[in-house]
Amino acid sequence: MTQDQSKKKILFIIQLPPPVHGASIMNSYVMASTLIKSNFFVDAINLRFSNSIKEISKISLIKIIKSFYYGFMIVKKVLIYKPDLVYFTVSPTGNGFYRDICYVLILKLLKRKLLFHLHGKGIKYDVRKSAYKSILYKIYFKNTHVICLSKRHTDDISEVCAAIPFIVPNGIKLNPINAGSGNRSNDSSPTILYLSNYIREKGILLLIEALGILRKKGYAFHASFVGEPAEISIELIKRYVDCYRLTDCVKISGPLYDEKKNAEFQKADIFVLPTYYKNEAFPLVIIEAFQYGLPVISTVEGGIPDLVTNNESGLLIKSKDPEILADKIGILLKDKNLRIKMGKKGYEKFINNFTITHFESNLNKIFHLILDTH
């Protein structure tokens, strides 16, 4: 048997950019992986239902038509390609869950070996709220393999998934030119960076309130807000900034990509993500901040405590408390040496755990483990 004949087939059912979010970015890394392509035959179905973050949660006729089309494509691809494994980045909650469970049932009827990769959370909340959903989730996860992003993430499916999940943290490409090179301002006004979609539950308005508190206390700083307007418009953010008299020190950039986004990381001294988003699992942007040697202030949502070691690579707070958020930002504004020390610890954590090499290697091992086990 030749080497190619011995390679197993994997069908990837995934969402690729656009829109740009953590799951779609990681899916693009998977499909570009030379390591995985050298070990397996790969094919993919790209489930593209939206072109922007704003459209994701909306139901439309075109989405319904696409749902049936992709269902047909899944059946066709499985019958023709005959994959040994189907890797599926399923939607854990919301309208996408009901769509994806139909696809899962199709794949189970076609007797395919399934591997789910969960990039979000919220299942435990749904299960405890609805006995009906609990039954659906148990059907969903029965006789499947599952990947979670962190050990904390596994608690979200513990009541409905009998299998022991694999743990594969996200990883990003190493940028050797800019890695670990935050600006480390020598002036009296360090720069605070928020980089995420403009969603209320990501804590953007909470951060503005905290900055207003710091301004009243006499702290000097600059702040940059980068992200795609989703639930919240740029106009609303500007009104909040004006209300707290921060217009002269806050910049609202909207979405930035590639070198422009990298430049914001390079200019920053502190990264802040005060999220209380109920589906928050393992924010990719925190790993990006680590790569640039930035100390991180965030919350204990999802797998964030597995990313940020409190008082070492950053500071963790309880969510929805602008006073505590302001206090923690104030600590780092006053202490440049502490910022640098925490930033170095974050960079070390990135290098040792969260590069794209770690991610691809972990995923490749899991594929082999599943497919080489009879």
Secondary structure as GFF3:
##gff-version 3
##sequence-region A 1 374
A	DSSP	alpha_helix	3	6	.	.	.	ID=ss1
A	DSSP	beta_strand	8	14	.	.	.	ID=ss2
A	DSSP	alpha_helix	22	32	.	.	.	ID=ss3
A	DSSP	alpha_helix	34	39	.	.	.	ID=ss4
A	DSSP	beta_strand	40	46	.	.	.	ID=ss5
A	DSSP	three_ten_helix	53	55	.	.	.	ID=ss6
A	DSSP	alpha_helix	61	81	.	.	.	ID=ss7
A	DSSP	beta_strand	85	88	.	.	.	ID=ss8
A	DSSP	alpha_helix	94	109	.	.	.	ID=ss9
A	DSSP	beta_strand	114	117	.	.	.	ID=ss10
A	DSSP	alpha_helix	123	129	.	.	.	ID=ss11
A	DSSP	alpha_helix	131	141	.	.	.	ID=ss12
A	DSSP	beta_strand	145	148	.	.	.	ID=ss13
A	DSSP	alpha_helix	151	154	.	.	.	ID=ss14
A	DSSP	three_ten_helix	155	157	.	.	.	ID=ss15
A	DSSP	beta_strand	166	167	.	.	.	ID=ss16
A	DSSP	beta_strand	191	195	.	.	.	ID=ss17
A	DSSP	three_ten_helix	200	202	.	.	.	ID=ss18
A	DSSP	alpha_helix	204	216	.	.	.	ID=ss19
A	DSSP	beta_strand	222	226	.	.	.	ID=ss20
A	DSSP	alpha_helix	234	243	.	.	.	ID=ss21
A	DSSP	beta_strand	250	254	.	.	.	ID=ss22
A	DSSP	alpha_helix	258	267	.	.	.	ID=ss23
A	DSSP	beta_strand	270	273	.	.	.	ID=ss24
A	DSSP	alpha_helix	284	291	.	.	.	ID=ss25
A	DSSP	beta_strand	296	299	.	.	.	ID=ss26
A	DSSP	alpha_helix	304	307	.	.	.	ID=ss27
A	DSSP	beta_strand	314	317	.	.	.	ID=ss28
A	DSSP	alpha_helix	322	334	.	.	.	ID=ss29
A	DSSP	alpha_helix	336	353	.	.	.	ID=ss30
A	DSSP	alpha_helix	356	371	.	.	.	ID=ss31
###
